[in-house]
Amino acid sequence: MPTHGSLTKAGKVRGQTPKIEARERTSPSSKVRNKNNFIKRFEKRIQPGQKKPERMGRR
């Protein structure tokens, strides 16, 4: 089975692209996010989704 191009050209584009520094993380880490989700779901008993019982009558 012939290949689509020689293996000597492999990684050519990735090697030519300039390195960009990573952005600072804006969202909380996964440990903090999981703790907040646990508090919402089990301690405060907030139901997930957009159809919340207290919002069902308003327009």
C-alpha distance matrix in Angstrom:
0.0 3.8 6.6 9.8 12.1 12.9 14.0 17.5 18.1 17.6 21.0 22.6 24.2 25.5 27.0 28.8 30.4 34.0 35.0 37.2 39.7 39.8 42.5 45.3 45.0 47.3 47.0 48.5 46.6 45.2 48.1 50.7 48.9 48.8 52.5 53.5 51.6 53.4 56.7 56.1 55.0 57.2 60.2 60.8 59.4 57.7 55.6 52.1 51.3 53.2 55.6 58.2 61.5 63.7 61.9 61.9 65.2 64.9 64.1
3.8 0.0 3.8 6.8 8.6 9.6 11.4 14.6 15.1 15.2 18.7 19.8 21.6 23.2 24.5 26.1 27.9 31.5 32.8 35.2 38.0 38.3 41.1 44.1 44.1 46.4 46.4 48.1 46.3 45.2 48.3 50.7 49.0 49.1 52.8 53.7 52.0 53.9 57.2 56.6 55.6 58.0 60.8 61.4 60.1 58.3 56.3 52.7 51.8 53.5 56.1 58.7 62.1 64.1 62.1 62.3 65.5 65.0 64.0
6.6 3.8 0.0 3.8 5.7 7.1 8.5 11.9 11.9 11.6 15.0 16.2 17.9 19.4 20.9 22.4 24.2 27.8 29.1 31.4 34.2 34.5 37.3 40.4 40.5 42.8 42.9 44.7 43.0 42.1 45.2 47.5 45.8 46.2 49.8 50.6 49.1 51.1 54.3 53.7 52.9 55.3 58.1 58.6 57.4 55.6 53.7 50.1 49.2 50.9 53.6 56.1 59.6 61.4 59.5 59.8 63.1 62.4 61.5
9.8 6.8 3.8 0.0 3.8 7.0 9.1 11.8 10.6 10.7 13.8 14.3 15.5 17.6 19.2 20.3 21.8 25.6 27.2 29.4 32.4 32.9 35.5 38.7 39.0 41.1 41.4 43.5 42.0 41.3 44.6 46.7 44.9 45.5 49.2 49.7 48.2 50.5 53.5 52.8 52.2 54.8 57.4 57.7 56.6 54.6 52.7 49.0 47.9 49.4 52.2 54.7 58.3 60.0 57.9 58.2 61.3 60.5 59.4
12.1 8.6 5.7 3.8 0.0 3.7 6.6 8.5 7.4 8.6 11.9 11.9 13.7 16.0 17.0 18.0 20.1 23.8 25.6 28.1 31.2 32.1 35.0 38.3 38.9 41.2 41.8 43.9 42.4 42.0 45.2 47.2 45.7 46.5 50.0 50.6 49.4 51.8 54.7 54.1 53.7 56.3 58.8 59.1 58.2 56.2 54.5 50.8 49.8 51.3 54.2 56.6 60.2 61.8 59.7 60.2 63.3 62.4 61.2
12.9 9.6 7.1 7.0 3.7 0.0 3.8 5.4 5.9 7.5 11.2 11.4 14.1 16.0 16.3 17.7 20.2 23.7 25.3 28.2 31.2 32.3 35.4 38.6 39.3 41.9 42.6 44.4 42.7 42.4 45.4 47.7 46.4 47.1 50.6 51.4 50.4 52.6 55.5 55.1 54.8 57.2 59.6 60.1 59.5 57.6 56.1 52.4 51.6 53.2 56.2 58.5 62.2 63.7 61.7 62.4 65.6 64.6 63.6
14.0 11.4 8.5 9.1 6.6 3.8 0.0 3.8 5.3 5.2 9.0 10.2 13.2 14.3 14.4 16.5 19.0 22.2 23.4 26.4 29.0 30.0 33.3 36.3 36.9 39.7 40.4 42.0 40.1 39.8 42.6 45.0 43.9 44.6 47.9 49.0 48.0 50.1 53.1 52.9 52.6 54.8 57.2 57.9 57.3 55.6 54.2 50.7 50.1 51.9 54.9 57.0 60.7 62.2 60.4 61.2 64.5 63.5 62.8
17.5 14.6 11.9 11.8 8.5 5.4 3.8 0.0 3.8 5.6 8.6 8.7 12.3 13.6 12.8 14.6 17.6 20.6 22.1 25.3 28.1 29.5 32.9 36.0 37.0 39.9 40.9 42.6 40.7 40.8 43.6 45.8 45.0 45.9 49.1 50.1 49.4 51.6 54.4 54.3 54.2 56.5 58.7 59.3 59.0 57.2 56.0 52.5 51.9 53.6 56.8 58.8 62.5 63.8 61.9 63.0 66.1 65.1 64.2
18.1 15.1 11.9 10.6 7.4 5.9 5.3 3.8 0.0 3.8 6.4 5.6 8.9 10.8 10.5 11.9 14.7 18.0 19.7 22.8 25.8 27.3 30.4 33.7 34.8 37.5 38.6 40.5 38.9 39.1 42.1 44.1 43.1 44.2 47.4 48.2 47.5 49.8 52.6 52.3 52.3 54.8 56.9 57.4 57.0 55.0 53.8 50.2 49.5 51.0 54.2 56.2 60.0 61.2 59.2 60.2 63.3 62.1 61.1
17.6 15.2 11.6 10.7 8.6 7.5 5.2 5.6 3.8 0.0 3.8 5.6 8.3 9.0 9.5 11.8 13.9 17.1 18.3 21.2 23.9 24.9 28.1 31.3 32.1 34.8 35.7 37.4 35.7 35.7 38.7 40.8 39.8 40.7 44.0 44.8 44.1 46.4 49.1 48.9 48.9 51.3 53.5 54.0 53.6 51.7 50.6 47.0 46.4 48.0 51.2 53.2 56.9 58.2 56.4 57.4 60.6 59.5 58.7
21.0 18.7 15.0 13.8 11.9 11.2 9.0 8.6 6.4 3.8 0.0 3.8 5.7 5.4 6.1 8.7 10.4 13.5 14.5 17.4 20.1 21.2 24.5 27.6 28.6 31.4 32.4 34.2 32.6 32.9 35.9 37.8 36.9 38.1 41.3 42.0 41.5 43.8 46.5 46.3 46.5 48.9 50.9 51.4 51.2 49.3 48.3 44.7 44.2 45.8 49.1 51.0 54.7 55.8 54.0 55.2 58.4 57.1 56.4
22.6 19.8 16.2 14.3 11.9 11.4 10.2 8.7 5.6 5.6 3.8 0.0 3.8 5.6 5.3 6.4 9.0 12.4 14.2 17.3 20.4 22.1 25.2 28.6 29.9 32.6 33.9 36.0 34.7 35.2 38.3 40.0 39.1 40.5 43.7 44.2 43.8 46.3 48.8 48.5 48.9 51.4 53.3 53.6 53.5 51.4 50.5 46.9 46.1 47.5 50.9 52.8 56.5 57.5 55.5 56.8 59.8 58.3 57.4
24.2 21.6 17.9 15.5 13.7 14.1 13.2 12.3 8.9 8.3 5.7 3.8 0.0 3.8 5.4 5.2 6.4 10.1 12.3 14.8 18.2 19.7 22.5 26.0 27.4 29.8 31.2 33.6 32.5 33.2 36.4 37.9 36.8 38.4 41.6 41.8 41.4 44.1 46.5 46.0 46.5 49.2 51.0 51.1 51.0 48.8 47.8 44.2 43.3 44.4 47.9 49.8 53.6 54.4 52.3 53.6 56.5 55.0 53.9
25.5 23.2 19.4 17.6 16.0 16.0 14.3 13.6 10.8 9.0 5.4 5.6 3.8 0.0 3.8 5.4 5.5 8.6 9.6 12.3 15.3 16.6 19.7 23.0 24.3 27.0 28.3 30.5 29.3 29.9 33.1 34.6 33.7 35.3 38.4 38.8 38.5 41.1 43.5 43.2 43.8 46.3 48.1 48.3 48.4 46.2 45.5 41.9 41.3 42.6 46.1 47.8 51.6 52.4 50.5 52.0 54.9 53.5 52.7
27.0 24.5 20.9 19.2 17.0 16.3 14.4 12.8 10.5 9.5 6.1 5.3 5.4 3.8 0.0 3.8 5.7 8.0 9.3 12.7 15.7 17.6 20.9 24.2 25.9 28.7 30.4 32.3 31.0 32.0 34.9 36.4 35.9 37.5 40.4 41.0 41.0 43.5 45.8 45.7 46.4 48.8 50.4 50.8 51.0 49.0 48.4 44.9 44.4 45.8 49.3 50.9 54.7 55.4 53.6 55.2 58.1 56.6 55.8
28.8 26.1 22.4 20.3 18.0 17.7 16.5 14.6 11.9 11.8 8.7 6.4 5.2 5.4 3.8 0.0 3.8 6.4 9.2 12.3 15.7 18.1 21.0 24.5 26.5 29.0 31.0 33.3 32.4 33.6 36.6 37.8 37.2 39.1 42.0 42.2 42.3 45.0 47.1 46.8 47.7 50.3 51.8 51.9 52.2 50.0 49.4 45.9 45.1 46.2 49.8 51.4 55.2 55.7 53.7 55.3 58.2 56.4 55.4
30.4 27.9 24.2 21.8 20.1 20.2 19.0 17.6 14.7 13.9 10.4 9.0 6.4 5.5 5.7 3.8 0.0 3.8 6.5 9.0 12.6 14.8 17.5 21.1 23.1 25.5 27.5 29.9 29.3 30.6 33.7 34.7 33.9 36.1 38.9 38.9 39.1 41.9 43.8 43.5 44.5 47.2 48.6 48.6 48.9 46.6 46.1 42.6 41.8 42.8 46.4 48.0 51.8 52.2 50.1 51.9 54.6 52.8 51.8
34.0 31.5 27.8 25.6 23.8 23.7 22.2 20.6 18.0 17.1 13.5 12.4 10.1 8.6 8.0 6.4 3.8 0.0 3.8 6.3 9.8 12.6 15.3 18.8 21.2 23.7 26.1 28.4 27.9 29.6 32.6 33.3 32.9 35.3 37.8 37.8 38.3 41.2 42.9 42.7 44.0 46.6 47.7 47.7 48.3 46.0 45.9 42.4 41.8 42.8 46.5 47.8 51.6 51.7 49.8 51.8 54.4 52.5 51.6
35.0 32.8 29.1 27.2 25.6 25.3 23.4 22.1 19.7 18.3 14.5 14.2 12.3 9.6 9.3 9.2 6.5 3.8 0.0 3.8 6.6 9.4 12.5 15.7 18.1 20.9 23.2 25.3 24.6 26.4 29.2 30.1 29.9 32.2 34.6 34.8 35.5 38.2 39.8 39.9 41.2 43.7 44.7 44.8 45.6 43.5 43.5 40.2 39.9 41.0 44.7 45.8 49.6 49.7 48.0 50.1 52.9 51.0 50.4
37.2 35.2 31.4 29.4 28.1 28.2 26.4 25.3 22.8 21.2 17.4 17.3 14.8 12.3 12.7 12.3 9.0 6.3 3.8 0.0 3.8 6.5 9.0 12.4 15.0 17.5 20.0 22.3 22.0 24.1 26.9 27.4 27.1 29.7 32.0 32.0 32.7 35.6 37.0 37.0 38.5 41.0 41.9 41.9 42.8 40.5 40.6 37.4 37.0 38.0 41.7 42.7 46.5 46.5 44.7 46.9 49.6 47.6 47.0
39.7 38.0 34.2 32.4 31.2 31.2 29.0 28.1 25.8 23.9 20.1 20.4 18.2 15.3 15.7 15.7 12.6 9.8 6.6 3.8 0.0 3.8 6.5 9.4 12.2 15.0 17.7 19.6 19.3 21.7 24.3 24.6 24.7 27.4 29.4 29.5 30.6 33.3 34.6 34.8 36.5 38.8 39.5 39.6 40.7 38.7 39.1 36.0 35.9 37.0 40.8 41.4 45.1 45.0 43.5 45.9 48.6 46.6 46.3
39.8 38.3 34.5 32.9 32.1 32.3 30.0 29.5 27.3 24.9 21.2 22.1 19.7 16.6 17.6 18.1 14.8 12.6 9.4 6.5 3.8 0.0 3.8 6.6 8.7 11.7 14.1 16.0 15.7 18.0 20.7 21.1 21.0 23.7 25.8 25.8 26.8 29.5 30.9 31.0 32.7 35.1 35.8 35.9 37.0 35.0 35.4 32.3 32.4 33.6 37.3 37.9 41.6 41.5 40.1 42.5 45.3 43.5 43.3
42.5 41.1 37.3 35.5 35.0 35.4 33.3 32.9 30.4 28.1 24.5 25.2 22.5 19.7 20.9 21.0 17.5 15.3 12.5 9.0 6.5 3.8 0.0 3.8 6.3 8.6 11.5 13.8 14.3 17.0 19.7 19.4 19.2 22.3 24.1 23.7 24.9 27.8 28.8 28.8 30.7 33.2 33.7 33.5 34.8 32.6 33.2 30.2 30.2 31.1 34.9 35.3 39.0 38.7 37.2 39.8 42.4 40.4 40.3
45.3 44.1 40.4 38.7 38.3 38.6 36.3 36.0 33.7 31.3 27.6 28.6 26.0 23.0 24.2 24.5 21.1 18.8 15.7 12.4 9.4 6.6 3.8 0.0 3.8 6.2 9.3 11.1 11.8 15.0 17.2 16.6 16.9 20.1 21.5 21.1 22.8 25.5 26.2 26.5 28.7 31.0 31.1 31.0 32.6 30.6 31.6 29.0 29.3 30.3 34.0 34.0 37.6 37.1 35.9 38.7 41.3 39.4 39.5
45.0 44.1 40.5 39.0 38.9 39.3 36.9 37.0 34.8 32.1 28.6 29.9 27.4 24.3 25.9 26.5 23.1 21.2 18.1 15.0 12.2 8.7 6.3 3.8 0.0 3.8 5.8 7.5 8.3 11.4 13.8 13.1 13.2 16.4 17.9 17.5 19.0 21.8 22.7 22.9 24.9 27.2 27.6 27.5 29.0 27.1 28.0 25.4 25.9 27.1 30.8 30.7 34.3 34.0 33.0 35.7 38.4 36.8 37.1
47.3 46.4 42.8 41.1 41.2 41.9 39.7 39.9 37.5 34.8 31.4 32.6 29.8 27.0 28.7 29.0 25.5 23.7 20.9 17.5 15.0 11.7 8.6 6.2 3.8 0.0 3.8 6.6 9.0 11.9 14.3 12.7 12.2 15.8 17.1 15.9 17.5 20.6 21.0 20.8 23.2 25.7 25.8 25.4 26.9 24.7 25.7 23.2 23.5 24.4 28.1 27.9 31.4 30.8 29.8 32.6 35.2 33.4 33.7
47.0 46.4 42.9 41.4 41.8 42.6 40.4 40.9 38.6 35.7 32.4 33.9 31.2 28.3 30.4 31.0 27.5 26.1 23.2 20.0 17.7 14.1 11.5 9.3 5.8 3.8 0.0 3.8 6.5 8.8 11.3 9.6 8.6 12.2 13.7 12.5 13.8 17.0 17.6 17.4 19.6 22.1 22.4 22.1 23.4 21.3 22.3 19.8 20.4 21.7 25.2 25.0 28.5 28.2 27.3 30.1 32.8 31.3 32.0
48.5 48.1 44.7 43.5 43.9 44.4 42.0 42.6 40.5 37.4 34.2 36.0 33.6 30.5 32.3 33.3 29.9 28.4 25.3 22.3 19.6 16.0 13.8 11.1 7.5 6.6 3.8 0.0 3.8 6.5 8.0 6.1 6.2 9.7 10.7 10.1 12.0 14.6 15.2 15.7 17.9 20.0 20.1 20.2 21.9 20.3 21.7 19.7 20.9 22.6 25.9 25.3 28.5 28.3 27.9 30.7 33.6 32.4 33.4
46.6 46.3 43.0 42.0 42.4 42.7 40.1 40.7 38.9 35.7 32.6 34.7 32.5 29.3 31.0 32.4 29.3 27.9 24.6 22.0 19.3 15.7 14.3 11.8 8.3 9.0 6.5 3.8 0.0 3.8 5.5 5.5 6.2 8.7 10.2 10.9 12.4 14.4 15.7 16.8 18.4 20.1 20.6 21.4 22.8 21.6 22.8 20.7 22.3 24.5 27.6 27.1 30.4 30.5 30.3 32.9 36.0 35.0 36.1
45.2 45.2 42.1 41.3 42.0 42.4 39.8 40.8 39.1 35.7 32.9 35.2 33.2 29.9 32.0 33.6 30.6 29.6 26.4 24.1 21.7 18.0 17.0 15.0 11.4 11.9 8.8 6.5 3.8 0.0 3.8 5.5 4.9 6.0 8.5 9.8 10.3 12.1 14.2 15.2 16.1 17.8 18.9 19.9 20.8 19.9 20.7 18.6 20.4 23.0 25.9 25.5 28.7 29.3 29.3 31.6 34.8 34.3 35.5
48.1 48.3 45.2 44.6 45.2 45.4 42.6 43.6 42.1 38.7 35.9 38.3 36.4 33.1 34.9 36.6 33.7 32.6 29.2 26.9 24.3 20.7 19.7 17.2 13.8 14.3 11.3 8.0 5.5 3.8 0.0 3.8 5.5 5.3 6.3 8.7 10.0 10.7 12.5 14.4 15.5 16.4 17.0 18.6 19.9 19.6 21.0 19.5 21.8 24.5 27.2 26.3 29.2 29.6 30.1 32.5 35.7 35.3 36.9
50.7 50.7 47.5 46.7 47.2 47.7 45.0 45.8 44.1 40.8 37.8 40.0 37.9 34.6 36.4 37.8 34.7 33.3 30.1 27.4 24.6 21.1 19.4 16.6 13.1 12.7 9.6 6.1 5.5 5.5 3.8 0.0 3.8 5.5 5.1 6.2 8.6 9.9 10.7 12.4 14.3 15.5 15.5 16.6 18.3 17.8 19.6 18.3 20.6 22.8 25.6 24.4 27.3 27.3 27.7 30.4 33.4 32.8 34.5
48.9 49.0 45.8 44.9 45.7 46.4 43.9 45.0 43.1 39.8 36.9 39.1 36.8 33.7 35.9 37.2 33.9 32.9 29.9 27.1 24.7 21.0 19.2 16.9 13.2 12.2 8.6 6.2 6.2 4.9 5.5 3.8 0.0 3.8 5.4 5.2 6.2 8.6 10.0 10.6 12.2 14.2 14.8 15.4 16.5 15.5 16.7 15.0 17.0 19.4 22.2 21.4 24.5 24.7 24.9 27.4 30.6 30.0 31.5
48.8 49.1 46.2 45.5 46.5 47.1 44.6 45.9 44.2 40.7 38.1 40.5 38.4 35.3 37.5 39.1 36.1 35.3 32.2 29.7 27.4 23.7 22.3 20.1 16.4 15.8 12.2 9.7 8.7 6.0 5.3 5.5 3.8 0.0 3.8 5.4 5.0 6.1 8.7 9.9 10.4 11.8 13.1 14.4 15.1 14.7 15.8 14.4 17.0 19.9 22.3 21.4 24.2 24.9 25.5 27.7 31.0 30.9 32.7
52.5 52.8 49.8 49.2 50.0 50.6 47.9 49.1 47.4 44.0 41.3 43.7 41.6 38.4 40.4 42.0 38.9 37.8 34.6 32.0 29.4 25.8 24.1 21.5 17.9 17.1 13.7 10.7 10.2 8.5 6.3 5.1 5.4 3.8 0.0 3.8 5.4 5.1 6.3 8.7 10.0 10.5 10.8 12.5 14.0 14.2 16.1 15.5 18.4 21.1 23.2 21.7 24.2 24.5 25.5 28.0 31.1 31.0 33.1
53.5 53.7 50.6 49.7 50.6 51.4 49.0 50.1 48.2 44.8 42.0 44.2 41.8 38.8 41.0 42.2 38.9 37.8 34.8 32.0 29.5 25.8 23.7 21.1 17.5 15.9 12.5 10.1 10.9 9.8 8.7 6.2 5.2 5.4 3.8 0.0 3.8 5.4 5.1 6.2 8.6 10.2 10.1 10.5 12.3 11.7 13.8 13.2 15.9 18.1 20.4 18.8 21.4 21.4 22.2 24.9 27.9 27.6 29.6
51.6 52.0 49.1 48.2 49.4 50.4 48.0 49.4 47.5 44.1 41.5 43.8 41.4 38.5 41.0 42.3 39.1 38.3 35.5 32.7 30.6 26.8 24.9 22.8 19.0 17.5 13.8 12.0 12.4 10.3 10.0 8.6 6.2 5.0 5.4 3.8 0.0 3.8 5.5 5.1 6.0 8.4 9.6 10.0 10.5 9.7 11.1 10.1 13.0 15.8 17.9 16.6 19.3 20.0 20.7 23.0 26.2 26.2 28.2
53.4 53.9 51.1 50.5 51.8 52.6 50.1 51.6 49.8 46.4 43.8 46.3 44.1 41.1 43.5 45.0 41.9 41.2 38.2 35.6 33.3 29.5 27.8 25.5 21.8 20.6 17.0 14.6 14.4 12.1 10.7 9.9 8.6 6.1 5.1 5.4 3.8 0.0 3.8 5.5 5.3 5.7 7.2 8.9 9.5 10.1 11.8 11.8 15.3 18.2 19.7 18.1 20.2 21.1 22.4 24.5 27.7 28.1 30.5
56.7 57.2 54.3 53.5 54.7 55.5 53.1 54.4 52.6 49.1 46.5 48.8 46.5 43.5 45.8 47.1 43.8 42.9 39.8 37.0 34.6 30.9 28.8 26.2 22.7 21.0 17.6 15.2 15.7 14.2 12.5 10.7 10.0 8.7 6.3 5.1 5.5 3.8 0.0 3.8 5.7 5.7 4.9 6.2 8.2 9.0 11.8 12.5 15.9 18.3 19.6 17.4 19.2 19.4 21.1 23.5 26.4 26.7 29.2
56.1 56.6 53.7 52.8 54.1 55.1 52.9 54.3 52.3 48.9 46.3 48.5 46.0 43.2 45.7 46.8 43.5 42.7 39.9 37.0 34.8 31.0 28.8 26.5 22.9 20.8 17.4 15.7 16.8 15.2 14.4 12.4 10.6 9.9 8.7 6.2 5.1 5.5 3.8 0.0 3.8 6.0 6.1 5.1 6.2 5.6 8.4 9.1 12.4 14.5 15.9 13.7 15.7 16.0 17.4 19.9 22.8 23.1 25.6
55.0 55.6 52.9 52.2 53.7 54.8 52.6 54.2 52.3 48.9 46.5 48.9 46.5 43.8 46.4 47.7 44.5 44.0 41.2 38.5 36.5 32.7 30.7 28.7 24.9 23.2 19.6 17.9 18.4 16.1 15.5 14.3 12.2 10.4 10.0 8.6 6.0 5.3 5.7 3.8 0.0 3.8 6.2 6.1 4.9 5.3 6.8 7.8 11.5 14.3 15.2 13.3 15.2 16.3 17.9 19.7 22.9 23.7 26.3
57.2 58.0 55.3 54.8 56.3 57.2 54.8 56.5 54.8 51.3 48.9 51.4 49.2 46.3 48.8 50.3 47.2 46.6 43.7 41.0 38.8 35.1 33.2 31.0 27.2 25.7 22.1 20.0 20.1 17.8 16.4 15.5 14.2 11.8 10.5 10.2 8.4 5.7 5.7 6.0 3.8 0.0 3.8 5.8 5.1 7.7 9.5 11.3 15.0 17.8 18.2 16.0 17.2 18.3 20.4 22.1 25.2 26.2 29.1
60.2 60.8 58.1 57.4 58.8 59.6 57.2 58.7 56.9 53.5 50.9 53.3 51.0 48.1 50.4 51.8 48.6 47.7 44.7 41.9 39.5 35.8 33.7 31.1 27.6 25.8 22.4 20.1 20.6 18.9 17.0 15.5 14.8 13.1 10.8 10.1 9.6 7.2 4.9 6.1 6.2 3.8 0.0 3.8 5.6 8.4 11.3 13.5 17.0 19.2 19.7 16.9 17.8 18.2 20.6 22.7 25.4 26.2 29.2
60.8 61.4 58.6 57.7 59.1 60.1 57.9 59.3 57.4 54.0 51.4 53.6 51.1 48.3 50.8 51.9 48.6 47.7 44.8 41.9 39.6 35.9 33.5 31.0 27.5 25.4 22.1 20.2 21.4 19.9 18.6 16.6 15.4 14.4 12.5 10.5 10.0 8.9 6.2 5.1 6.1 5.8 3.8 0.0 3.9 5.6 9.1 11.6 14.8 16.5 16.8 13.8 14.6 14.6 17.0 19.3 21.9 22.5 25.6
59.4 60.1 57.4 56.6 58.2 59.5 57.3 59.0 57.0 53.6 51.2 53.5 51.0 48.4 51.0 52.2 48.9 48.3 45.6 42.8 40.7 37.0 34.8 32.6 29.0 26.9 23.4 21.9 22.8 20.8 19.9 18.3 16.5 15.1 14.0 12.3 10.5 9.5 8.2 6.2 4.9 5.1 5.6 3.9 0.0 3.8 6.3 9.4 12.7 14.7 14.5 11.7 12.4 13.3 15.8 17.5 20.3 21.5 24.6
57.7 58.3 55.6 54.6 56.2 57.6 55.6 57.2 55.0 51.7 49.3 51.4 48.8 46.2 49.0 50.0 46.6 46.0 43.5 40.5 38.7 35.0 32.6 30.6 27.1 24.7 21.3 20.3 21.6 19.9 19.6 17.8 15.5 14.7 14.2 11.7 9.7 10.1 9.0 5.6 5.3 7.7 8.4 5.6 3.8 0.0 3.8 6.5 9.4 11.1 11.3 8.7 10.3 11.0 12.8 14.8 17.8 18.6 21.4
55.6 56.3 53.7 52.7 54.5 56.1 54.2 56.0 53.8 50.6 48.3 50.5 47.8 45.5 48.4 49.4 46.1 45.9 43.5 40.6 39.1 35.4 33.2 31.6 28.0 25.7 22.3 21.7 22.8 20.7 21.0 19.6 16.7 15.8 16.1 13.8 11.1 11.8 11.8 8.4 6.8 9.5 11.3 9.1 6.3 3.8 0.0 3.8 6.7 8.9 8.7 6.9 8.9 10.9 12.1 13.2 16.7 17.9 20.4
52.1 52.7 50.1 49.0 50.8 52.4 50.7 52.5 50.2 47.0 44.7 46.9 44.2 41.9 44.9 45.9 42.6 42.4 40.2 37.4 36.0 32.3 30.2 29.0 25.4 23.2 19.8 19.7 20.7 18.6 19.5 18.3 15.0 14.4 15.5 13.2 10.1 11.8 12.5 9.1 7.8 11.3 13.5 11.6 9.4 6.5 3.8 0.0 3.8 7.0 8.2 7.9 11.0 12.9 13.0 14.1 17.8 18.5 20.4
51.3 51.8 49.2 47.9 49.8 51.6 50.1 51.9 49.5 46.4 44.2 46.1 43.3 41.3 44.4 45.1 41.8 41.8 39.9 37.0 35.9 32.4 30.2 29.3 25.9 23.5 20.4 20.9 22.3 20.4 21.8 20.6 17.0 17.0 18.4 15.9 13.0 15.3 15.9 12.4 11.5 15.0 17.0 14.8 12.7 9.4 6.7 3.8 0.0 3.8 5.8 7.0 10.6 12.5 11.5 12.3 16.0 16.4 17.8
53.2 53.5 50.9 49.4 51.3 53.2 51.9 53.6 51.0 48.0 45.8 47.5 44.4 42.6 45.8 46.2 42.8 42.8 41.0 38.0 37.0 33.6 31.1 30.3 27.1 24.4 21.7 22.6 24.5 23.0 24.5 22.8 19.4 19.9 21.1 18.1 15.8 18.2 18.3 14.5 14.3 17.8 19.2 16.5 14.7 11.1 8.9 7.0 3.8 0.0 3.8 5.7 9.4 10.7 8.7 9.6 13.1 13.1 14.1
55.6 56.1 53.6 52.2 54.2 56.2 54.9 56.8 54.2 51.2 49.1 50.9 47.9 46.1 49.3 49.8 46.4 46.5 44.7 41.7 40.8 37.3 34.9 34.0 30.8 28.1 25.2 25.9 27.6 25.9 27.2 25.6 22.2 22.3 23.2 20.4 17.9 19.7 19.6 15.9 15.2 18.2 19.7 16.8 14.5 11.3 8.7 8.2 5.8 3.8 0.0 3.8 6.5 8.7 7.1 6.8 10.6 11.5 13.1
58.2 58.7 56.1 54.7 56.6 58.5 57.0 58.8 56.2 53.2 51.0 52.8 49.8 47.8 50.9 51.4 48.0 47.8 45.8 42.7 41.4 37.9 35.3 34.0 30.7 27.9 25.0 25.3 27.1 25.5 26.3 24.4 21.4 21.4 21.7 18.8 16.6 18.1 17.4 13.7 13.3 16.0 16.9 13.8 11.7 8.7 6.9 7.9 7.0 5.7 3.8 0.0 3.8 5.6 5.5 6.4 10.0 11.0 13.6
61.5 62.1 59.6 58.3 60.2 62.2 60.7 62.5 60.0 56.9 54.7 56.5 53.6 51.6 54.7 55.2 51.8 51.6 49.6 46.5 45.1 41.6 39.0 37.6 34.3 31.4 28.5 28.5 30.4 28.7 29.2 27.3 24.5 24.2 24.2 21.4 19.3 20.2 19.2 15.7 15.2 17.2 17.8 14.6 12.4 10.3 8.9 11.0 10.6 9.4 6.5 3.8 0.0 3.8 5.5 5.4 8.3 10.4 13.5
63.7 64.1 61.4 60.0 61.8 63.7 62.2 63.8 61.2 58.2 55.8 57.5 54.4 52.4 55.4 55.7 52.2 51.7 49.7 46.5 45.0 41.5 38.7 37.1 34.0 30.8 28.2 28.3 30.5 29.3 29.6 27.3 24.7 24.9 24.5 21.4 20.0 21.1 19.4 16.0 16.3 18.3 18.2 14.6 13.3 11.0 10.9 12.9 12.5 10.7 8.7 5.6 3.8 0.0 3.8 5.8 7.4 8.6 12.1
61.9 62.1 59.5 57.9 59.7 61.7 60.4 61.9 59.2 56.4 54.0 55.5 52.3 50.5 53.6 53.7 50.1 49.8 48.0 44.7 43.5 40.1 37.2 35.9 33.0 29.8 27.3 27.9 30.3 29.3 30.1 27.7 24.9 25.5 25.5 22.2 20.7 22.4 21.1 17.4 17.9 20.4 20.6 17.0 15.8 12.8 12.1 13.0 11.5 8.7 7.1 5.5 5.5 3.8 0.0 3.8 5.7 5.9 8.8
61.9 62.3 59.8 58.2 60.2 62.4 61.2 63.0 60.2 57.4 55.2 56.8 53.6 52.0 55.2 55.3 51.9 51.8 50.1 46.9 45.9 42.5 39.8 38.7 35.7 32.6 30.1 30.7 32.9 31.6 32.5 30.4 27.4 27.7 28.0 24.9 23.0 24.5 23.5 19.9 19.7 22.1 22.7 19.3 17.5 14.8 13.2 14.1 12.3 9.6 6.8 6.4 5.4 5.8 3.8 0.0 3.8 5.9 8.5
65.2 65.5 63.1 61.3 63.3 65.6 64.5 66.1 63.3 60.6 58.4 59.8 56.5 54.9 58.1 58.2 54.6 54.4 52.9 49.6 48.6 45.3 42.4 41.3 38.4 35.2 32.8 33.6 36.0 34.8 35.7 33.4 30.6 31.0 31.1 27.9 26.2 27.7 26.4 22.8 22.9 25.2 25.4 21.9 20.3 17.8 16.7 17.8 16.0 13.1 10.6 10.0 8.3 7.4 5.7 3.8 0.0 3.8 6.8
64.9 65.0 62.4 60.5 62.4 64.6 63.5 65.1 62.1 59.5 57.1 58.3 55.0 53.5 56.6 56.4 52.8 52.5 51.0 47.6 46.6 43.5 40.4 39.4 36.8 33.4 31.3 32.4 35.0 34.3 35.3 32.8 30.0 30.9 31.0 27.6 26.2 28.1 26.7 23.1 23.7 26.2 26.2 22.5 21.5 18.6 17.9 18.5 16.4 13.1 11.5 11.0 10.4 8.6 5.9 5.9 3.8 0.0 3.8
64.1 64.0 61.5 59.4 61.2 63.6 62.8 64.2 61.1 58.7 56.4 57.4 53.9 52.7 55.8 55.4 51.8 51.6 50.4 47.0 46.3 43.3 40.3 39.5 37.1 33.7 32.0 33.4 36.1 35.5 36.9 34.5 31.5 32.7 33.1 29.6 28.2 30.5 29.2 25.6 26.3 29.1 29.2 25.6 24.6 21.4 20.4 20.4 17.8 14.1 13.1 13.6 13.5 12.1 8.8 8.5 6.8 3.8 0.0
